[in-house]
Amino acid sequence: MRPTPSLREFTAEEDRLGFFGPDSISWRIHADPAFSVGGIRALLLQALHPVAMDGVHQFSEAFGSEPWARLTRTAEYVATLTFGTRRDALRAVRRVRGMHRGKSSVEETTGRAYSVDDADLLLWVHCCEVDSLLSTARRAGVPLTDAEADRYVAEQVVAAVLIGCEPDDVPATAAELAAYLDRTRPRLAVTPAARTASRFVLLPPMPGWVQLFTPARPAWSTLASLGAATLPQWARRLYGLPGFGLTDAAATAAVRAFRQTALAVPARVRESPIVRAARERVAEPLAA
């Protein structure tokens, strides 16, 4: 596996701007309200790879007991990698790579012996994330040209290499990304672990008081339904959710409506602290 880069390789200005910077397409997509729907779609898509899903099932401590904690950590990791300084991003990368190191097993349905940090498994997770965030953003109405879509996929090669993928294997255009997913489809299946994971995503356990006295359940149900409805048709068929209540056109209209509603909320409330801190940081000149 490729070593994680050192901060000594970067200037102070590069550290301040992070790996992507405010002019990147990654900032535009990852700060948009559609990001949350794309994140749910990515988790459901990732679970369809039997071996990758087995790694989560076997080695994620929060998989069965604290699904909310795992979802939150994943979102924080992506946000830190996107909007944090390079120092913050590399710290997060090293923490995740350390959690992967030395963990191996055999996936029962395929008989494959694997390590959690196998490059092809990391690549699958990466490509599901990039495809989900990009496709959901475009369906939600984020203004993106085809050239900007390609630029986003190319930018995200950095994220894949940081986590341990081989650079030459990572799709760098939207067409290459689509071709990768097509090649991988024959190996996908809904295993018992995937079925359990999808239930956690679509209907996560919540304390009774949370369900009764907060809007968490309906809010999550909206995100989860949109995430499932925006999956590719072939993925919905695998899950036995051919439409999940919505046609493709209706799903697109629904995610657009969700985005417009969210955009009506002031940015200081809508955006995460990591995003707000990044905007403030890059607006300040670098100290001499």
Salt bridges, closest charged atoms under 4 A:
GLU13 OE2 - ARG16 NH2 2.99
ASP32 OD2 - ARG259 NE 2.88
ASP88 OD1 - ARG91 NH1 3.09
ASP118 OD2 - ARG112 NH2 3.07
ASP120 OD2 - ARG112 NH1 2.84
ASP131 OD2 - ARG41 NH1 2.92
ASP146 OD1 - ARG138 NH2 2.90
GLU148 OE2 - ARG28 NH2 3.30
GLU155 OE2 - ARG151 NE 3.21
ASP248 OD1 - ARG236 NH2 3.03
GLU271 OE2 - ARG279 NH2 2.95
